[in-house]
Amino acid sequence: MSQNFLIAEETLDGNKLKNELFEIVKTEAFQKMEVSLSSGGKSNYYIDGKLVTLSPKGSYLLAAYIFSTLEDEIRAQKIDAIGGLTLGADPIVSAVILISFIRKYPIKGFIVRKEPKKHGKQLMIEGPLQAKERVVIVEDVTTKGKSVLKAIEEVEKIGCRVVKIISLVDRLEGAAEEFSQKGYKFEPLFTRKDLE
């Protein structure tokens, strides 16, 4: 396991990271069972992204892979921050900003609340995000895309620009079409077809 840990100077092997990540998603997060979805629909399989994003190896592989795909844009200062709607985005954001610091190209993280905080500043967005910054929105599993669109709505209210959307798994149930229709670049790491 120690050989998989990141050294700041080494090159991240995106293919190796993605292949190892796929094995975890396939064996740990994908289950054939009847479930109700947050979108209101029914499905005969369940994808539990938290079993990947909250496991030590899964969190590392996912964050390192996401950073490897964004590193050139981060180095060129084309991305300022990464974030998304709580709860799906929370562990992904934390892991990616940690990797970015280790890689010596730190980016900020932020979390969008589902409803405003009831006290203090009553914020919808937590973290150091500022107006007009370029952001990446992340999610563990996308279905219709409602959680992502809620996050986008809030960051765009303060003038930020969404550079792209990254999802660990897309269920292929309308999110990609919705994002494309609204002009957003969507990059799911895996889709339901990859797992079946």
N, C-alpha and C positions, 0 to 999 in steps of 0.2 A: 504493500500500500504506500509506503513512504516514497517509492520511486515515482508515484503519480503526483506528488505534491509539486506545486509550482515554484520554480526558481525565476526570479525577476528577469534574468538575462536570457533565459532559454526561449526558443520559439515555440508557440503553442501549436500543436498538431491538431488542426480542426477536425480532420477525418477520424483520427483515433479517438478524440474526445466524443464526437458524435456517435461513433459505433459503440463505445462503451455505455454512453447514455441511453442509446436505444435498447440495449439489453436490459437495463434497469427498468425502463418504461414498460417494456414488453412483459417482463417477469414479475414486476412488483406493482405496477399501477393499473394494468389492463385486466379487467375481470368480466367474464360473461355472466350476467345476472340481470334480472328485470329491475329497472330503477325509474324514478321520476326525476326529471331534470329541472334545474332552476328556471329554464326557459318555459316550463309548463308542459313540455312534451314527455313522452315515454321512450325508453330505450332498452334493448336487450343486452347491453353491455355497459360497464361503468369504467371510467378512467379517473383514478384518484391521483391527481397531480401532486398533492401534498406528500404522498408516499415517496416521491422523487425529490421535491424541493425542500423537504424537511429531513431528508436522510443525509448523513455526512458526505458520502461519495456522490450521491445524486446531485446534491447542492453544488459541490465542487465542479463536477463535470458540466453541469448546466451553465453555471456562471462562467467557467473558463471558456466554454464553447461560445456563449453569447459574446463575451469580451473579444474572443478571437475574430468573430465576424464583424465587430464594430471597431476594432483597434485602429485601422487606417483612418477611419472617419474621426475617431476621437483624437488621434495624433494631429490631424489636420484641423482640429477645432471646429468640426462640423456637427458635433453632438455635445451638448452641455450637461444633460441629465437623463436619468432613466427612472421610470416609475410606473405606477398603475393603480388600479382600484384595490383597496383592501378586500379581501384577504389573499386572493390568489397571487397578487403581485408581491406581497410583503417579503417572503423569504428569497424570491428571485432578486429583488432590488438590493437587499442587504448583501447577498453573496456577490453580485456583480460589482457593487461599489468597493467591496473589500478587495476583489481581484484587481480592479482598476488601480487601487492604491499600491498594491504589491507590484504591479506592472509599471508603476511610476507615471501613469497617465490617468490620474484620478478624475472621475466624473461624479457629480452629485446624484443623490437619490431623493425620491419623494414618494409619498403615499397619498392617494386621494380617498377621502372618507366617503361613506355611503350617504351620510347626512352630516350637516354642520355640527361641530362641537358645541355643546350646550353652555359652556362657560369659557372664561378667558377671552381669547380673540375670536372665538367661534369660527375657526378655520375649516375650510373644505380640503385644503391641501396642506399636508404636513411635510416639513423639510425645507431646505434652503433654496427651493426653486424661485427664480425671479422672472419678471415679465420679459417677453421676447426671446427667451432661450429656446434652443432646439432640443427636442426630447424624443426619446424612444419609449413607447408604451409596451409593457410586458404583461402577460397573463399565463397561467398554467394550462388551462383548457378553455378553448373557445368553442361555442356552439352557435348562437345567433349573433354574438358580438356585443351584447348589451352592456356588459361590465366595462369592456374596452371603450365603447362609445361614451359611457358616463365619465370615464377618466378623461377622455379627449375633450369632452364638453367643458370640464372644469379647467383644464390647462389652457384651452383656447380662450376662455373668459379673461385670463390675465395676459393674453397676447403671445403665448408660446406657440411654436410651430412643431407639429408632429412630423418627425423625419421618417419613422417607420413603426410598425407594430410587430412584435415577436411573441409567438405563442409556443409553449412546449408541444402541445398537441391540438390540432384542429379537428373537430368531429365531422367536418364537411356537412354542416347543416345550415349554411347560410351566412356565416360570419365573413368569409372571404368575399362573397358577392357584395355584401353590405359595405365592407371597407373599400372595395374597388369602386363602387358606385359613388362613394363620397370622396374619392381621390386619394385614399391612403395606401401606402405600400405595406403589404402584409407578408410576413415571412414565418410561417409555421415551421418548427423544426421537424415535426412528424405529423402525419394525418391518420385518421381512422383506418384508411386502406393499408397503411404501412403495418398496422398492428393486427389486422385480421388474418 
